[in-house]
Amino acid sequence: MKKGVIVILQAALAVGVLVFIFHDRDRRREVGQAVRHASLCWLVAGVLCYGLVEVMGGLRWDLLLRVQGFRLSWRRGTSIFLIGLFLTTFTPGLIGGDAARVLYVMQEAPEQKTNAVLVVAMDRLIGLISLILLAALVVLCRYHWLALTPATSWLEYVTLLILAGGAGMLVLSGLAARLPWLAILERYPAVGTKLREIGQTFRAYRRHWPQMIEALLNTLVAHVLYFLTFYCAARALGAFDGPDGKPWQGFWDIFCIMPIVNTLTALPISFAGIGIRESLFQVLLKDLCGIPGGVGAAIGSLGFAMRAVWGLPGGVLLLRYRASRRRRRCSPRT
């Protein structure tokens, strides 16, 4: 019941924010004009860009599985990955994509339950590390630009605080088993348990550092492609068109605001970030780039729709998926 209430609150927040954003007649007119003149070429480019994001994610997923000793076929590994994407995109949190991936990997190799959890955990940790690195780059290059207005300044500081907290937890998890004074954290069971889980994940992959560097580089490229997806959405709606516009006009601006958008939409306060994403694009693009608020909100929705296109195949696979009859016994590599 507790989870159900949380889901209802998340959905209500998403709907409420969307209604608040688009209830204004002028804003709806801005969106209507942008949609009527949308560029089909940029729309297709955006969908293809996000397809490459998932290709990179699939390669990283296969790499992490192999490091932990799983020998799933390419077909089964990709199917599990896409099912997780579908559930992450379309379900309201009762069965998340990560939980589904753990469950299906366990079905393929029941004797490696712990390793299945470690694979998903490391995938998320690498994503966090890459986002911290990209946010640090953006802040170093355009700190003052992001703090141009009180609203954007506040969003920048909140994002930095959240990412700094994540970085601190990663450091503490690595030190928790070595520094006796960190035992004080055991007084807080939730924090202590989370630190132990993260530390266990790092130790499980420590001997495979070349593969982990490869996975991190893979994730950085995937993030850039994800940012490019929303740039294509912006260009499709004519956000950066102009008489003196350059071929890649606006990409660096989109690149710099995306770490803020990704960090804040990842918070479990809205269903799949819907509503929060639109409001962030509305504020950031209007204050920093002079793009009308309605168009900025529409860019957030269109970028998410491009992502959702690639979640649909996972729904088909979810209905057709069956665990393999012959479950191979695998042991982790040494």
Sequence and secondary structure as in RCSB ss.txt:
>XXXX:A:sequence
MKKGVIVILQAALAVGVLVFIFHDRDRRREVGQAVRHASLCWLVAGVLCYGLVEVMGGLRWDLLLRVQGFRLSWR
RGTSIFLIGLFLTTFTPGLIGGDAARVLYVMQEAPEQKTNAVLVVAMDRLIGLISLILLAALVVLCRYHWLALTP
ATSWLEYVTLLILAGGAGMLVLSGLAARLPWLAILERYPAVGTKLREIGQTFRAYRRHWPQMIEALLNTLVAHVL
YFLTFYCAARALGAFDGPDGKPWQGFWDIFCIMPIVNTLTALPISFAGIGIRESLFQVLLKDLCGIPGGVGAAIG
SLGFAMRAVWGLPGGVLLLRYRASRRRRRCSPRT
>XXXX:A:secstr
 HHHHHHHHHHHHHHHHHHHHH SHHHHHHHHHHHHT  HHHHHHHHHHHHHHHHHHHHHHHHHHHHTT    HH
HHHHHHHHHHHHHHHS SSS HHHHHHHHHHHH GGGHHHHHHHHHHHHHHHHHHHHHHHHHHHHHHHHHHTSSH
HHHHHHHHHHHHHHHHHHHHHHHHHTTT GGGGGGGGSHHHHHHHHHHHHHHHHHGGGHHHHHHHHHHHHHHHHH
HHHHHHHHHHHTTTT  TT  TTTTHHHHHHHHHHHHHHHTSTTSGGGTTHHHHHHHHHHHHHH   HHHHHHHH
HHHHHHHHHHHHHHHHHHHH    SS        
